[in-house]
Amino acid sequence: MPGLSCREAIRRWEQKTGISPSEAKEVSLICQLPSPIDRLDDSINQFEQVTKLSLSTNSIDRIVPMPRLKYLTILSLARNNLKNLRNLDDVASTLEQLWVSYNQIDRLEGIAPLQKLHTLYIANNKIRSWDEVGKCAQLADSR
C-alpha cells in the first residue's frame, strides 16, 4: 500500500480540525493510518505560524527545506526513516527542540547551525562514533 502524501495528510488534518494550516500554532500529523506519510514536500510550508510540528511515527526519509516556518521551536520526527539531519538551516534561528529518536541517523551533520537548540532526542539511531556525540557538546560549548 503506497504511503500518504504530505499534502493529503495536511488536507485531512485541516478537515478534521477546521483550522487553516496558515494559522495553526501546534500541528500533529503523528502515525497517519492506514497509510503513514512517506515523504515530506513543500506543502509542509503552509504552516507559517506553527511553533510545534509533530510528524512522528510515519515513513519520512528526509527533511525538506522549511523557509516559511519562521516560528518553529519544536520539531518531532521520531520513529521515521531519516538518515540525516540536513535541511534544518531555515529553522536554525528558532528551533529549540529536535526529536529524532528511532531513525536511521548515523551522523549529526546539520545540527551546527541550530543556534537555539537545547534539547536533542536522538536515542536508537545508528550513531556509532563518540565523535558524533561530541558535536552536541561542541554545540553546547559554543553558546
PyMOL commands that place a pseudoatom at each C-alpha (Angstrom):
pseudoatom trace, name=CA, resn=MET, resi=1, chain=A, elem=C, hetatm=0, pos=[0.000, 0.000, 0.000]
pseudoatom trace, name=CA, resn=PRO, resi=2, chain=A, elem=C, hetatm=0, pos=[1.515, 3.346, -1.002]
pseudoatom trace, name=CA, resn=GLY, resi=3, chain=A, elem=C, hetatm=0, pos=[2.149, 5.920, 1.669]
pseudoatom trace, name=CA, resn=LEU, resi=4, chain=A, elem=C, hetatm=0, pos=[0.192, 9.102, 2.196]
pseudoatom trace, name=CA, resn=SER, resi=5, chain=A, elem=C, hetatm=0, pos=[1.466, 12.295, 0.621]
pseudoatom trace, name=CA, resn=CYS, resi=6, chain=A, elem=C, hetatm=0, pos=[2.256, 15.198, 2.904]
pseudoatom trace, name=CA, resn=ARG, resi=7, chain=A, elem=C, hetatm=0, pos=[-0.247, 17.335, 1.010]
pseudoatom trace, name=CA, resn=GLU, resi=8, chain=A, elem=C, hetatm=0, pos=[-3.037, 14.782, 1.553]
pseudoatom trace, name=CA, resn=ALA, resi=9, chain=A, elem=C, hetatm=0, pos=[-2.188, 14.404, 5.255]
pseudoatom trace, name=CA, resn=ILE, resi=10, chain=A, elem=C, hetatm=0, pos=[-2.455, 18.182, 5.657]
pseudoatom trace, name=CA, resn=ARG, resi=11, chain=A, elem=C, hetatm=0, pos=[-5.770, 18.254, 3.797]
pseudoatom trace, name=CA, resn=ARG, resi=12, chain=A, elem=C, hetatm=0, pos=[-7.177, 15.566, 6.121]
pseudoatom trace, name=CA, resn=TRP, resi=13, chain=A, elem=C, hetatm=0, pos=[-5.799, 17.368, 9.181]
pseudoatom trace, name=CA, resn=GLU, resi=14, chain=A, elem=C, hetatm=0, pos=[-7.473, 20.607, 8.060]
pseudoatom trace, name=CA, resn=GLN, resi=15, chain=A, elem=C, hetatm=0, pos=[-10.806, 18.817, 7.528]
pseudoatom trace, name=CA, resn=LYS, resi=16, chain=A, elem=C, hetatm=0, pos=[-10.602, 17.154, 10.926]
pseudoatom trace, name=CA, resn=THR, resi=17, chain=A, elem=C, hetatm=0, pos=[-9.536, 20.205, 12.935]
pseudoatom trace, name=CA, resn=GLY, resi=18, chain=A, elem=C, hetatm=0, pos=[-11.234, 23.000, 10.988]
pseudoatom trace, name=CA, resn=ILE, resi=19, chain=A, elem=C, hetatm=0, pos=[-8.038, 25.055, 11.352]
pseudoatom trace, name=CA, resn=SER, resi=20, chain=A, elem=C, hetatm=0, pos=[-6.342, 26.691, 8.403]
pseudoatom trace, name=CA, resn=PRO, resi=21, chain=A, elem=C, hetatm=0, pos=[-2.738, 25.474, 8.059]
pseudoatom trace, name=CA, resn=SER, resi=22, chain=A, elem=C, hetatm=0, pos=[-1.540, 29.067, 7.754]
pseudoatom trace, name=CA, resn=GLU, resi=23, chain=A, elem=C, hetatm=0, pos=[-2.964, 29.875, 11.214]
pseudoatom trace, name=CA, resn=ALA, resi=24, chain=A, elem=C, hetatm=0, pos=[-2.078, 26.699, 13.149]
pseudoatom trace, name=CA, resn=LYS, resi=25, chain=A, elem=C, hetatm=0, pos=[0.293, 27.006, 16.117]
pseudoatom trace, name=CA, resn=GLU, resi=26, chain=A, elem=C, hetatm=0, pos=[0.578, 23.306, 17.020]
pseudoatom trace, name=CA, resn=VAL, resi=27, chain=A, elem=C, hetatm=0, pos=[0.218, 20.554, 14.439]
pseudoatom trace, name=CA, resn=SER, resi=28, chain=A, elem=C, hetatm=0, pos=[0.220, 16.814, 14.973]
pseudoatom trace, name=CA, resn=LEU, resi=29, chain=A, elem=C, hetatm=0, pos=[0.438, 14.532, 11.955]
pseudoatom trace, name=CA, resn=ILE, resi=30, chain=A, elem=C, hetatm=0, pos=[1.564, 11.544, 14.024]
pseudoatom trace, name=CA, resn=CYS, resi=31, chain=A, elem=C, hetatm=0, pos=[1.014, 7.990, 12.846]
pseudoatom trace, name=CA, resn=GLN, resi=32, chain=A, elem=C, hetatm=0, pos=[-1.189, 8.642, 9.859]
pseudoatom trace, name=CA, resn=LEU, resi=33, chain=A, elem=C, hetatm=0, pos=[-3.264, 5.492, 9.368]
pseudoatom trace, name=CA, resn=PRO, resi=34, chain=A, elem=C, hetatm=0, pos=[-3.945, 3.424, 7.413]
pseudoatom trace, name=CA, resn=SER, resi=35, chain=A, elem=C, hetatm=0, pos=[-1.008, 4.817, 5.407]
pseudoatom trace, name=CA, resn=PRO, resi=36, chain=A, elem=C, hetatm=0, pos=[1.814, 6.793, 7.012]
pseudoatom trace, name=CA, resn=ILE, resi=37, chain=A, elem=C, hetatm=0, pos=[3.281, 9.889, 5.397]
pseudoatom trace, name=CA, resn=ASP, resi=38, chain=A, elem=C, hetatm=0, pos=[6.035, 8.544, 3.168]
pseudoatom trace, name=CA, resn=ARG, resi=39, chain=A, elem=C, hetatm=0, pos=[7.854, 11.787, 2.434]
pseudoatom trace, name=CA, resn=LEU, resi=40, chain=A, elem=C, hetatm=0, pos=[7.781, 15.472, 3.188]
pseudoatom trace, name=CA, resn=ASP, resi=41, chain=A, elem=C, hetatm=0, pos=[7.332, 18.011, 0.415]
pseudoatom trace, name=CA, resn=ASP, resi=42, chain=A, elem=C, hetatm=0, pos=[6.938, 21.765, 0.048]
pseudoatom trace, name=CA, resn=SER, resi=43, chain=A, elem=C, hetatm=0, pos=[3.325, 21.607, 1.279]
pseudoatom trace, name=CA, resn=ILE, resi=44, chain=A, elem=C, hetatm=0, pos=[4.703, 21.481, 4.850]
pseudoatom trace, name=CA, resn=ASN, resi=45, chain=A, elem=C, hetatm=0, pos=[5.472, 25.181, 4.413]
pseudoatom trace, name=CA, resn=GLN, resi=46, chain=A, elem=C, hetatm=0, pos=[1.744, 26.002, 4.709]
pseudoatom trace, name=CA, resn=PHE, resi=47, chain=A, elem=C, hetatm=0, pos=[2.209, 26.001, 8.497]
pseudoatom trace, name=CA, resn=GLU, resi=48, chain=A, elem=C, hetatm=0, pos=[3.593, 29.542, 8.615]
pseudoatom trace, name=CA, resn=GLN, resi=49, chain=A, elem=C, hetatm=0, pos=[2.634, 30.215, 12.258]
pseudoatom trace, name=CA, resn=VAL, resi=50, chain=A, elem=C, hetatm=0, pos=[3.429, 26.776, 13.700]
pseudoatom trace, name=CA, resn=THR, resi=51, chain=A, elem=C, hetatm=0, pos=[5.591, 26.570, 16.805]
pseudoatom trace, name=CA, resn=LYS, resi=52, chain=A, elem=C, hetatm=0, pos=[5.304, 22.802, 17.389]
pseudoatom trace, name=CA, resn=LEU, resi=53, chain=A, elem=C, hetatm=0, pos=[5.231, 20.349, 14.500]
pseudoatom trace, name=CA, resn=SER, resi=54, chain=A, elem=C, hetatm=0, pos=[4.860, 16.633, 15.271]
pseudoatom trace, name=CA, resn=LEU, resi=55, chain=A, elem=C, hetatm=0, pos=[5.453, 14.231, 12.397]
pseudoatom trace, name=CA, resn=SER, resi=56, chain=A, elem=C, hetatm=0, pos=[6.469, 11.152, 14.390]
pseudoatom trace, name=CA, resn=THR, resi=57, chain=A, elem=C, hetatm=0, pos=[5.669, 7.552, 13.558]
pseudoatom trace, name=CA, resn=ASN, resi=58, chain=A, elem=C, hetatm=0, pos=[5.454, 7.864, 9.798]
pseudoatom trace, name=CA, resn=SER, resi=59, chain=A, elem=C, hetatm=0, pos=[7.782, 6.734, 6.999]
pseudoatom trace, name=CA, resn=ILE, resi=60, chain=A, elem=C, hetatm=0, pos=[9.516, 10.047, 6.290]
pseudoatom trace, name=CA, resn=ASP, resi=61, chain=A, elem=C, hetatm=0, pos=[13.008, 9.513, 4.884]
pseudoatom trace, name=CA, resn=ARG, resi=62, chain=A, elem=C, hetatm=0, pos=[14.291, 13.082, 4.591]
pseudoatom trace, name=CA, resn=ILE, resi=63, chain=A, elem=C, hetatm=0, pos=[13.744, 16.592, 5.828]
pseudoatom trace, name=CA, resn=VAL, resi=64, chain=A, elem=C, hetatm=0, pos=[12.841, 19.204, 3.223]
pseudoatom trace, name=CA, resn=PRO, resi=65, chain=A, elem=C, hetatm=0, pos=[13.663, 22.926, 3.368]
pseudoatom trace, name=CA, resn=MET, resi=66, chain=A, elem=C, hetatm=0, pos=[11.176, 24.833, 5.532]
pseudoatom trace, name=CA, resn=PRO, resi=67, chain=A, elem=C, hetatm=0, pos=[11.700, 28.513, 4.669]
pseudoatom trace, name=CA, resn=ARG, resi=68, chain=A, elem=C, hetatm=0, pos=[8.225, 29.633, 5.801]
pseudoatom trace, name=CA, resn=LEU, resi=69, chain=A, elem=C, hetatm=0, pos=[8.276, 28.007, 9.254]
pseudoatom trace, name=CA, resn=LYS, resi=70, chain=A, elem=C, hetatm=0, pos=[9.725, 31.097, 10.941]
pseudoatom trace, name=CA, resn=TYR, resi=71, chain=A, elem=C, hetatm=0, pos=[8.277, 30.361, 14.406]
pseudoatom trace, name=CA, resn=LEU, resi=72, chain=A, elem=C, hetatm=0, pos=[9.065, 26.652, 14.724]
pseudoatom trace, name=CA, resn=THR, resi=73, chain=A, elem=C, hetatm=0, pos=[10.551, 25.835, 18.145]
pseudoatom trace, name=CA, resn=ILE, resi=74, chain=A, elem=C, hetatm=0, pos=[9.772, 22.093, 18.456]
pseudoatom trace, name=CA, resn=LEU, resi=75, chain=A, elem=C, hetatm=0, pos=[10.132, 19.598, 15.622]
pseudoatom trace, name=CA, resn=SER, resi=76, chain=A, elem=C, hetatm=0, pos=[9.323, 15.952, 16.265]
pseudoatom trace, name=CA, resn=LEU, resi=77, chain=A, elem=C, hetatm=0, pos=[10.375, 13.444, 13.614]
pseudoatom trace, name=CA, resn=ALA, resi=78, chain=A, elem=C, hetatm=0, pos=[10.904, 10.417, 15.859]
pseudoatom trace, name=CA, resn=ARG, resi=79, chain=A, elem=C, hetatm=0, pos=[10.100, 6.940, 14.556]
pseudoatom trace, name=CA, resn=ASN, resi=80, chain=A, elem=C, hetatm=0, pos=[10.588, 7.639, 10.865]
pseudoatom trace, name=CA, resn=ASN, resi=81, chain=A, elem=C, hetatm=0, pos=[13.235, 6.589, 8.338]
pseudoatom trace, name=CA, resn=LEU, resi=82, chain=A, elem=C, hetatm=0, pos=[15.533, 9.621, 8.457]
pseudoatom trace, name=CA, resn=LYS, resi=83, chain=A, elem=C, hetatm=0, pos=[19.141, 9.001, 7.531]
pseudoatom trace, name=CA, resn=ASN, resi=84, chain=A, elem=C, hetatm=0, pos=[20.476, 12.509, 8.182]
pseudoatom trace, name=CA, resn=LEU, resi=85, chain=A, elem=C, hetatm=0, pos=[19.599, 15.919, 9.604]
pseudoatom trace, name=CA, resn=ARG, resi=86, chain=A, elem=C, hetatm=0, pos=[20.102, 18.044, 6.501]
pseudoatom trace, name=CA, resn=ASN, resi=87, chain=A, elem=C, hetatm=0, pos=[17.822, 20.955, 5.539]
pseudoatom trace, name=CA, resn=LEU, resi=88, chain=A, elem=C, hetatm=0, pos=[17.345, 22.434, 9.002]
pseudoatom trace, name=CA, resn=ASP, resi=89, chain=A, elem=C, hetatm=0, pos=[19.033, 25.738, 8.090]
pseudoatom trace, name=CA, resn=ASP, resi=90, chain=A, elem=C, hetatm=0, pos=[15.710, 27.529, 7.559]
pseudoatom trace, name=CA, resn=VAL, resi=91, chain=A, elem=C, hetatm=0, pos=[14.662, 26.893, 11.178]
pseudoatom trace, name=CA, resn=ALA, resi=92, chain=A, elem=C, hetatm=0, pos=[18.142, 27.307, 12.693]
pseudoatom trace, name=CA, resn=SER, resi=93, chain=A, elem=C, hetatm=0, pos=[17.353, 30.597, 14.424]
pseudoatom trace, name=CA, resn=THR, resi=94, chain=A, elem=C, hetatm=0, pos=[14.182, 29.374, 16.186]
pseudoatom trace, name=CA, resn=LEU, resi=95, chain=A, elem=C, hetatm=0, pos=[14.397, 25.595, 16.729]
pseudoatom trace, name=CA, resn=GLU, resi=96, chain=A, elem=C, hetatm=0, pos=[14.858, 24.755, 20.425]
pseudoatom trace, name=CA, resn=GLN, resi=97, chain=A, elem=C, hetatm=0, pos=[13.911, 21.074, 20.500]
pseudoatom trace, name=CA, resn=LEU, resi=98, chain=A, elem=C, hetatm=0, pos=[14.548, 18.364, 17.928]
pseudoatom trace, name=CA, resn=TRP, resi=99, chain=A, elem=C, hetatm=0, pos=[13.124, 14.889, 18.498]
pseudoatom trace, name=CA, resn=VAL, resi=100, chain=A, elem=C, hetatm=0, pos=[14.601, 12.327, 16.093]
pseudoatom trace, name=CA, resn=SER, resi=101, chain=A, elem=C, hetatm=0, pos=[14.856, 9.115, 18.119]
pseudoatom trace, name=CA, resn=TYR, resi=102, chain=A, elem=C, hetatm=0, pos=[14.279, 5.787, 16.365]
pseudoatom trace, name=CA, resn=ASN, resi=103, chain=A, elem=C, hetatm=0, pos=[15.509, 6.705, 12.896]
pseudoatom trace, name=CA, resn=GLN, resi=104, chain=A, elem=C, hetatm=0, pos=[18.480, 5.616, 10.767]
pseudoatom trace, name=CA, resn=ILE, resi=105, chain=A, elem=C, hetatm=0, pos=[20.743, 8.612, 11.505]
pseudoatom trace, name=CA, resn=ASP, resi=106, chain=A, elem=C, hetatm=0, pos=[24.457, 7.817, 11.663]
pseudoatom trace, name=CA, resn=ARG, resi=107, chain=A, elem=C, hetatm=0, pos=[25.954, 11.324, 11.771]
pseudoatom trace, name=CA, resn=LEU, resi=108, chain=A, elem=C, hetatm=0, pos=[24.919, 14.595, 13.360]
pseudoatom trace, name=CA, resn=GLU, resi=109, chain=A, elem=C, hetatm=0, pos=[25.744, 16.761, 10.372]
pseudoatom trace, name=CA, resn=GLY, resi=110, chain=A, elem=C, hetatm=0, pos=[23.218, 19.541, 10.135]
pseudoatom trace, name=CA, resn=ILE, resi=111, chain=A, elem=C, hetatm=0, pos=[22.877, 20.472, 13.814]
pseudoatom trace, name=CA, resn=ALA, resi=112, chain=A, elem=C, hetatm=0, pos=[25.712, 23.022, 13.947]
pseudoatom trace, name=CA, resn=PRO, resi=113, chain=A, elem=C, hetatm=0, pos=[23.572, 25.912, 12.565]
pseudoatom trace, name=CA, resn=LEU, resi=114, chain=A, elem=C, hetatm=0, pos=[20.836, 25.344, 15.191]
pseudoatom trace, name=CA, resn=GLN, resi=115, chain=A, elem=C, hetatm=0, pos=[21.546, 28.417, 17.327]
pseudoatom trace, name=CA, resn=LYS, resi=116, chain=A, elem=C, hetatm=0, pos=[18.853, 27.926, 19.990]
pseudoatom trace, name=CA, resn=LEU, resi=117, chain=A, elem=C, hetatm=0, pos=[18.776, 24.126, 20.174]
pseudoatom trace, name=CA, resn=HIS, resi=118, chain=A, elem=C, hetatm=0, pos=[18.849, 22.992, 23.809]
pseudoatom trace, name=CA, resn=THR, resi=119, chain=A, elem=C, hetatm=0, pos=[17.098, 19.616, 23.556]
pseudoatom trace, name=CA, resn=LEU, resi=120, chain=A, elem=C, hetatm=0, pos=[18.045, 16.846, 21.156]
pseudoatom trace, name=CA, resn=TYR, resi=121, chain=A, elem=C, hetatm=0, pos=[16.379, 13.447, 21.490]
pseudoatom trace, name=CA, resn=ILE, resi=122, chain=A, elem=C, hetatm=0, pos=[18.393, 11.100, 19.290]
pseudoatom trace, name=CA, resn=ALA, resi=123, chain=A, elem=C, hetatm=0, pos=[18.347, 7.688, 21.005]
pseudoatom trace, name=CA, resn=ASN, resi=124, chain=A, elem=C, hetatm=0, pos=[18.086, 4.498, 18.978]
pseudoatom trace, name=CA, resn=ASN, resi=125, chain=A, elem=C, hetatm=0, pos=[19.738, 5.632, 15.787]
pseudoatom trace, name=CA, resn=LYS, resi=126, chain=A, elem=C, hetatm=0, pos=[22.837, 4.318, 14.017]
pseudoatom trace, name=CA, resn=ILE, resi=127, chain=A, elem=C, hetatm=0, pos=[25.406, 6.626, 15.585]
pseudoatom trace, name=CA, resn=ARG, resi=128, chain=A, elem=C, hetatm=0, pos=[28.496, 4.550, 16.257]
pseudoatom trace, name=CA, resn=SER, resi=129, chain=A, elem=C, hetatm=0, pos=[31.159, 7.161, 16.930]
pseudoatom trace, name=CA, resn=TRP, resi=130, chain=A, elem=C, hetatm=0, pos=[31.666, 9.219, 20.069]
pseudoatom trace, name=CA, resn=ASP, resi=131, chain=A, elem=C, hetatm=0, pos=[32.964, 11.951, 17.758]
pseudoatom trace, name=CA, resn=GLU, resi=132, chain=A, elem=C, hetatm=0, pos=[29.382, 12.425, 16.577]
pseudoatom trace, name=CA, resn=VAL, resi=133, chain=A, elem=C, hetatm=0, pos=[28.149, 12.762, 20.156]
pseudoatom trace, name=CA, resn=GLY, resi=134, chain=A, elem=C, hetatm=0, pos=[30.959, 15.259, 20.702]
pseudoatom trace, name=CA, resn=LYS, resi=135, chain=A, elem=C, hetatm=0, pos=[29.307, 17.525, 18.130]
pseudoatom trace, name=CA, resn=CYS, resi=136, chain=A, elem=C, hetatm=0, pos=[26.473, 18.030, 20.613]
pseudoatom trace, name=CA, resn=ALA, resi=137, chain=A, elem=C, hetatm=0, pos=[28.937, 19.032, 23.320]
pseudoatom trace, name=CA, resn=GLN, resi=138, chain=A, elem=C, hetatm=0, pos=[30.707, 21.413, 20.940]
pseudoatom trace, name=CA, resn=LEU, resi=139, chain=A, elem=C, hetatm=0, pos=[27.364, 22.949, 20.075]
pseudoatom trace, name=CA, resn=ALA, resi=140, chain=A, elem=C, hetatm=0, pos=[26.560, 23.482, 23.765]
pseudoatom trace, name=CA, resn=ASP, resi=141, chain=A, elem=C, hetatm=0, pos=[30.038, 24.899, 24.483]
pseudoatom trace, name=CA, resn=SER, resi=142, chain=A, elem=C, hetatm=0, pos=[29.747, 27.410, 21.653]
pseudoatom trace, name=CA, resn=ARG, resi=143, chain=A, elem=C, hetatm=0, pos=[26.822, 29.100, 23.359]
for i in range(1, 143): cmd.bond("trace and resi %d" % i, "trace and resi %d" % (i + 1))
show_as sticks, trace
zoom trace
